[in-house]
Amino acid sequence: MQGDFSSWAKTHQSRFEQALQQLLPTADLAPQRLHQAMRYAVLDGGKRVRPLLAFAAGELTGASLAHLNIAAAAVELIHAYSLVHDDMPCMDDDVLRRGKPTCHVQYDEATALLVGDSLQTLAFQLLTEHHLNEDASKQLEMVKLLAIASGSRGMAGGQAFDLDSVGKALTIPELEFMHIHKTGMLIRAAILLGAHCGNVSDAQLSKLDHFGKCVGLAFQVVDDVLDSEADTATLGKTAGKDADHNKPTYVTLLGVAAAREMAQQLHQSALDALADFGDSAQRLRELADFIVFRKF
Ligand code: GRG
């Protein structure tokens, strides 16, 4: 394994930024305002955790960077669309995202709605117009994985459950169901799509699947802790919103200490799933560390 995690991540982030620049419609292409807003929502922001997970999983299965750029972009476009829609007045109604005004504030609500729609469809366009695996059935599997992770049985379903839960006293299993769908499934999809760009056995996939489920849920547990503890400037989005909106979270249900403990257990379970991979899974391990110990 060459170099440390931080330089590995920086190299991938800057290469991926250039790939996104090229994959998104240019700002001068009609309809210009929509394309400018799409670029505003996607470029120059975010931790790019999902793409990094796809790159790390793809390195493990011998995938090419060209293929991984496309798979990672598809997942990141879905993620960016979900943030744009989530910030709109009809959902979370927020004004700050990735340290800048949210898309509907910078443009307008109708444009933000269309930005989300267009990013979502562009994700599937990319997954179908680029050749990502010698075996076409594997590529079809990637399309299906991303569709399920994004739709009513995945992220959108989790969001529906979330909107419905405001002011309610959820049980821990209900909260877990919500977050596995809203946050976890797209994170899991990033790992599996990256792995599918290379050669991966069913046994390896099932281990990566378990790893993905653990880090996906851990990501949200940590997000709940950060929302309650970190400040707005550090997060680049409005802090403390969960409590303000009377939303059930791991912190309100368990308290900060038990929520942190839960994140640690998920972290360990994620690492256990990678035990057979040896050195080739080092980047995935480091990403699990980043997800659980991050400060933003
Ligand atoms: C609108 C269909 C639809 C879904 C919205 C993703 C989402 C579902 C809502 C965003 C609000 C939220 C707190 C979701 C939990 C997932 C999460 C922590 C998203 C933020 O992801 P990061 O931290 O963001 O990876 P960056 O900006 O770094 O990419």
Boltz pocket constraint, residues with backbone or C-beta under 6 A from the ligand:
constraints:
  - pocket:
      binder: B
      contacts: [[A, 45], [A, 46], [A, 47], [A, 48], [A, 49], [A, 79], [A, 81], [A, 82], [A, 83], [A, 85], [A, 86], [A, 98], [A, 150], [A, 155], [A, 156], [A, 159], [A, 182], [A, 183], [A, 219], [A, 220], [A, 223], [A, 296]]
      max_distance: 6.0
